């Protein structure tokens, strides 16, 4: 209990592995499991709960926490089973309906999650996590106005809950209201200055407004606050690369990959930066790794196509660029890369057609216009 109150994370992990776990009250074990889950220790959380659940399978909190830890750790089907067991134990509990809704949302069964969230809210109109979850699920379904309404109601109930403001900021940015989104992120940071995620999201919007120095400062704060997250490193790398600081960008991408080796877009971004430095062999390794992780990554196929083109491997380059186009028909860059490969293959007419397509997709794509001009001479 003392470790939970003191947020002593190292001690919590020690307790999770100790023989003294089982004799503790079920409620205390549930709290321990929730704390471990908040640390990202899903497997440890599940292991602790299973030990005690064998002795008390009818305990509501053990079933509830098992559902959350299993679903959060990717074991959605089993998590749903425990969520339903918890609900059966307390069918009039708003929290039980919320737990079921969370498990359904994580399993991307949104049509089932929404009525479960609504039932949780009917049972307790002030259930802020249920309103937050409903808002997020509606957002995932493209129902942005309904989602925003739920978040605003949740904020009226609990105006000091920082994460609500962070989520609201993201939705407002999607809605095309960057100034209001920035206000929401700044409110979130005022309420929770240690929110790495809020600083990271604020930096993205500042960058879009060309407030480069402010954006860099926010990314660095996000990194300082949470050195385990890859996203701020990746985002900072993109900003630095876009402003000509390619070596610094490469360092950020490498750090992002150290933290999360299985994130495809970090490998693709590193490949793009290495290609700019003329390190084609290394770039190709990164592009292929990104594609291995996510065969649908159009950015990686596009970059790989251009690197292969520069190496004179034109047939493979053209095939790779065409794959990128199939994956994302709105992406202009692979049309330019394909056009260059076709031009080098002597297929000038086809090359011109690709350059024209790139310009149709992005009329301000300067490189496409330069390549078209060269091809028409």
C-alpha positions as CSV (number, residue, x, y, z in Angstrom):
1,X,0.0,0.0,0.0
2,X,2.9,2.4,0.8
3,X,4.4,1.8,-2.6
4,X,1.2,2.7,-4.3
5,X,0.7,5.8,-2.3
6,X,4.3,6.9,-2.9
7,X,4.2,6.0,-6.6
8,X,7.4,4.0,-6.0
9,X,7.5,2.2,-9.4
10,X,10.6,0.2,-8.7
11,X,9.1,-1.1,-5.5
12,X,5.8,-1.9,-7.3
13,X,7.7,-4.1,-9.8
14,X,9.5,-5.9,-6.9
15,X,6.2,-6.6,-5.1
16,X,4.7,-8.0,-8.3
17,X,7.3,-10.7,-8.4
18,X,7.3,-11.4,-4.6
19,X,5.7,-14.3,-2.9
20,X,3.9,-11.9,-0.6
21,X,1.5,-10.8,-3.4
22,X,-1.0,-13.6,-3.0
23,X,-1.9,-13.1,0.7
24,X,-2.9,-9.5,0.1
25,X,-6.6,-8.4,-0.2
26,X,-8.0,-8.6,-3.7
27,X,-8.7,-4.9,-3.8
28,X,-5.1,-4.0,-3.1
29,X,-3.9,-6.5,-5.8
30,X,-6.3,-4.8,-8.2
31,X,-4.7,-1.4,-7.4
32,X,-1.2,-2.9,-7.8
33,X,-2.2,-4.3,-11.2
34,X,-3.6,-1.0,-12.3
35,X,-0.4,0.8,-11.3
36,X,1.7,-1.7,-13.2
37,X,-0.6,-1.3,-16.3
38,X,-0.1,2.5,-16.1
39,X,3.6,1.8,-16.3
40,X,3.1,-0.2,-19.5
41,X,3.8,-3.5,-17.6
42,X,0.8,-5.3,-19.0
43,X,2.2,-8.8,-18.8
44,X,3.3,-8.3,-15.2
45,X,-0.1,-6.8,-14.3
46,X,-1.9,-9.8,-15.8
47,X,0.4,-12.3,-14.1
48,X,-0.2,-10.7,-10.7
49,X,-4.0,-10.7,-11.2
50,X,-4.1,-14.3,-12.4
51,X,-2.4,-15.5,-9.2
52,X,-5.1,-14.0,-7.0
53,X,-8.0,-14.6,-9.5
54,X,-7.5,-18.4,-9.1
55,X,-8.4,-18.0,-5.4
56,X,-11.2,-15.4,-5.9
57,X,-12.7,-15.8,-9.4
58,X,-15.9,-14.0,-8.3
59,X,-14.2,-10.8,-7.3
60,X,-15.4,-7.9,-9.4
61,X,-12.2,-5.8,-9.3
62,X,-10.0,-8.7,-10.2
63,X,-12.1,-9.5,-13.3
64,X,-12.3,-5.8,-14.2
65,X,-8.6,-5.2,-14.0
66,X,-7.8,-8.4,-15.9
67,X,-10.1,-7.2,-18.7
68,X,-8.2,-3.8,-18.8
69,X,-4.7,-5.3,-18.6
70,X,-5.4,-8.1,-21.1
71,X,-7.1,-5.8,-23.6
72,X,-4.4,-3.1,-23.2
73,X,-1.7,-5.7,-23.8
74,X,-3.2,-6.9,-27.0
75,X,-5.2,-10.0,-25.8
76,X,-8.5,-8.5,-26.8
77,X,-10.7,-11.6,-26.9
78,X,-9.7,-12.9,-23.4
79,X,-10.0,-9.3,-22.1
80,X,-13.5,-9.1,-23.4
81,X,-14.3,-12.3,-21.5
82,X,-13.2,-10.9,-18.2
83,X,-15.0,-7.6,-18.9
84,X,-18.3,-9.5,-19.4
85,X,-17.6,-11.5,-16.2
86,X,-17.2,-8.2,-14.3
87,X,-20.4,-6.9,-15.8
88,X,-22.2,-10.0,-14.8
89,X,-21.1,-9.5,-11.2
90,X,-22.3,-5.8,-11.2
91,X,-24.8,-5.3,-14.0
92,X,-25.9,-1.9,-12.7
93,X,-22.3,-0.6,-12.3
94,X,-21.4,2.3,-14.6
95,X,-17.7,1.3,-14.2
96,X,-18.5,-2.2,-15.3
97,X,-20.2,-1.0,-18.5
98,X,-17.3,1.4,-19.0
99,X,-14.8,-1.5,-18.7
100,X,-16.7,-3.5,-21.3
101,X,-16.8,-0.5,-23.6
102,X,-13.0,0.0,-23.3
103,X,-12.4,-3.7,-24.2
104,X,-14.7,-3.4,-27.2
105,X,-13.1,-0.2,-28.3
106,X,-9.6,-1.6,-28.1
107,X,-10.8,-4.6,-30.2
108,X,-12.1,-2.0,-32.7
109,X,-15.7,-3.2,-32.2
110,X,-16.9,0.4,-32.2
111,X,-20.6,-0.3,-33.0
112,X,-20.7,-2.4,-29.8
113,X,-18.6,-0.1,-27.7
114,X,-20.7,3.0,-28.3
115,X,-23.9,1.6,-26.7
116,X,-21.8,0.2,-23.8
117,X,-20.4,3.7,-23.2
118,X,-23.9,5.2,-23.4
119,X,-25.2,2.8,-20.8
120,X,-22.3,3.7,-18.5
121,X,-23.2,7.3,-18.9
122,X,-26.9,6.7,-18.3
123,X,-26.1,4.9,-15.1
124,X,-23.7,7.7,-14.0
125,X,-23.9,11.0,-16.1
126,X,-20.8,12.2,-14.4
127,X,-18.6,9.3,-15.5
128,X,-15.9,11.3,-17.2
129,X,-13.8,8.3,-18.5
130,X,-17.0,7.0,-20.2
131,X,-17.7,10.3,-21.9
132,X,-14.0,10.5,-22.9
133,X,-14.1,7.0,-24.3
134,X,-17.4,7.7,-26.1
135,X,-15.9,10.8,-27.6
136,X,-12.8,9.0,-28.8
137,X,-14.8,6.2,-30.3
138,X,-17.2,8.6,-32.1
139,X,-14.1,10.4,-33.4
140,X,-12.7,7.1,-34.8
141,X,-16.0,6.6,-36.6
142,X,-15.6,10.1,-38.2
143,X,-18.4,11.6,-36.1
144,X,-16.3,14.6,-35.1
145,X,-19.1,17.0,-34.0
146,X,-20.6,14.4,-31.7
147,X,-17.1,13.5,-30.3
148,X,-16.4,17.2,-29.6
149,X,-19.7,17.5,-27.8
150,X,-18.8,14.6,-25.5
151,X,-15.4,16.1,-24.7
152,X,-16.9,19.5,-23.9
153,X,-19.4,17.9,-21.6
154,X,-16.6,15.9,-19.9
155,X,-14.6,19.1,-19.4
156,X,-17.6,20.8,-17.9
157,X,-17.8,18.0,-15.3
158,X,-14.1,17.9,-14.7
159,X,-12.3,21.0,-16.1
160,X,-9.0,20.1,-14.4
161,X,-8.5,16.8,-16.2
162,X,-5.6,17.6,-18.5
163,X,-5.9,14.7,-20.9
164,X,-9.4,15.9,-21.9
165,X,-7.9,19.2,-23.1
166,X,-5.1,17.3,-24.9
167,X,-7.6,15.1,-26.8
168,X,-9.8,18.2,-27.5
169,X,-6.8,19.9,-29.0
170,X,-6.2,17.0,-31.3
171,X,-9.8,16.9,-32.5
172,X,-9.8,20.7,-33.1
173,X,-6.7,20.4,-35.2
174,X,-8.3,17.7,-37.3
175,X,-11.3,20.0,-37.6
176,X,-9.0,22.7,-39.1
177,X,-9.1,25.0,-36.1
178,X,-5.4,25.3,-35.2
179,X,-5.6,28.4,-33.0
180,X,-8.3,26.8,-30.8
181,X,-6.3,23.6,-30.7
182,X,-3.3,25.4,-29.5
183,X,-5.4,27.0,-26.7
184,X,-6.5,23.5,-25.7
185,X,-3.0,22.1,-25.6
186,X,-1.7,25.1,-23.6
187,X,-4.6,24.6,-21.1
188,X,-3.6,20.9,-20.9
189,X,0.0,21.9,-20.2
190,X,-1.1,24.5,-17.6
191,X,-3.0,21.7,-15.8
192,X,-0.2,19.1,-16.2
193,X,3.1,20.7,-17.1
194,X,4.7,17.2,-17.2
195,X,2.5,16.0,-20.1
196,X,5.0,15.0,-22.7
197,X,2.2,14.2,-25.1
198,X,0.7,17.6,-24.9
199,X,4.0,19.3,-25.5
200,X,4.6,17.0,-28.5
201,X,1.2,17.8,-30.0
202,X,1.6,21.5,-29.4
203,X,4.9,21.4,-31.2
204,X,3.3,19.8,-34.3
205,X,0.9,22.7,-34.6
206,X,3.5,25.4,-33.9
207,X,5.6,23.8,-36.7
208,X,2.7,24.0,-39.1
209,X,2.4,27.7,-38.3
210,X,6.1,28.1,-39.1
211,X,7.0,28.9,-35.5
212,X,10.1,26.8,-35.8
213,X,12.0,27.9,-32.7
214,X,9.0,27.5,-30.5
215,X,8.2,24.1,-32.0
216,X,11.8,22.8,-31.4
217,X,11.6,24.0,-27.8
218,X,8.3,22.1,-27.3
219,X,9.7,18.9,-28.8
220,X,12.8,19.1,-26.6
221,X,10.6,19.6,-23.5
222,X,8.5,16.6,-24.5
223,X,11.7,14.5,-24.9
224,X,13.1,15.7,-21.5
225,X,9.8,14.9,-19.8
226,X,9.6,11.3,-21.1
227,X,12.7,9.8,-22.6
228,X,10.9,6.5,-23.4
229,X,8.7,7.9,-26.2
230,X,9.8,7.7,-29.8
231,X,7.3,10.2,-31.3
232,X,8.9,13.5,-30.2
233,X,12.3,12.3,-31.6
234,X,10.7,11.4,-34.9
235,X,8.7,14.6,-35.1
236,X,11.7,16.7,-34.2
237,X,13.7,14.8,-36.8
238,X,11.2,15.8,-39.5
239,X,11.3,19.4,-38.5
240,X,15.1,19.5,-38.5
241,X,15.3,17.7,-41.9
242,X,12.8,20.1,-43.4
243,X,15.0,23.0,-42.4
244,X,18.2,21.5,-43.7
245,X,19.7,20.1,-40.5
246,X,19.9,16.6,-41.9
247,X,22.7,15.2,-39.7
248,X,20.7,16.3,-36.6
249,X,17.6,14.8,-38.0
250,X,19.3,11.5,-38.6
251,X,20.4,11.4,-34.9
252,X,16.8,12.0,-33.8
253,X,15.5,9.2,-36.1
254,X,18.1,6.8,-34.8
255,X,17.1,7.6,-31.2
256,X,13.4,7.0,-32.1
257,X,14.3,3.6,-33.6
258,X,16.3,2.7,-30.5
259,X,13.2,3.4,-28.4
260,X,10.8,1.7,-30.8
261,X,12.6,-0.5,-33.3
262,X,9.3,-1.7,-34.8
263,X,7.9,1.7,-35.9
264,X,7.9,1.6,-39.8
265,X,7.7,5.4,-40.4
266,X,10.9,6.0,-38.3
267,X,12.8,3.7,-40.5
268,X,11.3,5.3,-43.6
269,X,12.2,8.8,-42.4
270,X,15.7,7.7,-41.6
271,X,15.9,6.2,-45.1
272,X,14.8,9.6,-46.6
273,X,17.5,11.5,-44.6
274,X,20.2,9.0,-45.5
275,X,19.3,9.2,-49.1
276,X,19.6,13.0,-49.0
277,X,23.2,12.5,-47.6
278,X,24.0,10.1,-50.5
279,X,24.1,7.1,-48.3
280,X,22.0,5.0,-50.7
281,X,23.0,1.5,-49.4
282,X,22.1,2.5,-45.8
283,X,18.9,4.2,-47.0
284,X,17.8,1.1,-48.8
285,X,18.3,-1.0,-45.7
286,X,16.1,1.3,-43.8
287,X,13.4,1.4,-46.5
288,X,13.3,-2.4,-46.7
289,X,13.0,-2.6,-42.9
290,X,10.1,-0.2,-43.0
291,X,8.4,-2.3,-45.7
292,X,9.0,-5.5,-43.7
293,X,7.3,-3.9,-40.7
294,X,4.5,-2.5,-42.8
295,X,4.1,-3.5,-46.4
296,X,1.5,-0.7,-46.8
297,X,4.0,2.1,-46.0
298,X,3.8,4.1,-49.3
299,X,6.5,6.5,-48.1
300,X,9.0,3.6,-47.8
301,X,8.2,2.2,-51.2
302,X,8.5,5.7,-52.7
303,X,11.9,6.3,-51.1
304,X,13.1,2.9,-52.0
305,X,12.1,3.4,-55.6
306,X,14.1,6.6,-55.9
307,X,17.2,5.1,-54.2
308,X,17.1,2.2,-56.6
309,X,16.7,4.6,-59.5
310,X,19.8,6.4,-58.5
311,X,21.6,3.1,-58.4
312,X,20.5,2.4,-62.0
313,X,18.2,-0.5,-61.0
314,X,15.5,0.9,-63.1
315,X,13.1,-2.0,-63.5
316,X,13.0,-2.6,-59.7
317,X,12.7,1.1,-59.2
318,X,9.7,1.4,-61.5
319,X,7.9,-1.6,-59.9
320,X,8.5,-0.1,-56.4
321,X,7.2,3.3,-57.4
322,X,4.1,1.8,-58.9
323,X,3.5,-0.1,-55.6
324,X,3.7,3.2,-53.8
325,X,1.2,4.7,-56.2
326,X,-1.2,1.8,-55.7
327,X,-0.9,2.1,-51.9
328,X,-1.6,5.9,-52.0
329,X,-2.9,7.3,-55.3
330,X,-3.0,10.8,-53.8
331,X,0.8,10.8,-53.0
332,X,2.6,12.9,-55.8
333,X,6.2,12.0,-55.0
334,X,6.2,8.4,-56.4
335,X,4.9,9.8,-59.7
336,X,8.0,12.0,-59.9
337,X,10.3,9.1,-59.0
338,X,8.6,6.8,-61.5
339,X,8.9,9.6,-64.1
340,X,12.6,9.8,-63.5
341,X,13.1,6.1,-63.8
342,X,11.0,6.0,-67.0
343,X,13.0,8.9,-68.4
344,X,16.3,7.1,-67.7
345,X,14.8,4.1,-69.5
346,X,14.1,6.2,-72.6
347,X,10.3,6.2,-72.1
348,X,10.0,10.0,-72.3
349,X,6.3,10.1,-73.1
350,X,5.4,8.0,-70.1
351,X,7.7,10.0,-67.9
352,X,6.0,13.3,-69.0
353,X,2.6,11.8,-68.1
354,X,3.9,10.9,-64.6
355,X,5.3,14.4,-64.0
356,X,1.9,15.9,-65.1
357,X,0.1,13.6,-62.7
358,X,2.3,14.7,-59.8
359,X,1.5,18.3,-60.6
360,X,-2.2,17.6,-60.8
361,X,-2.0,16.1,-57.3
362,X,0.0,19.0,-56.0
363,X,0.1,22.1,-58.2
364,X,2.8,23.6,-55.9
365,X,5.1,20.7,-56.3
366,X,8.2,22.5,-57.6
367,X,10.4,19.5,-58.2
368,X,7.6,18.0,-60.4
369,X,7.4,21.2,-62.5
370,X,11.2,21.3,-62.9
371,X,11.3,17.7,-64.0
372,X,8.4,18.2,-66.5
373,X,10.2,21.3,-67.9
374,X,13.4,19.3,-68.4
375,X,11.5,16.4,-70.1
376,X,9.7,18.8,-72.5
377,X,12.9,20.4,-73.7
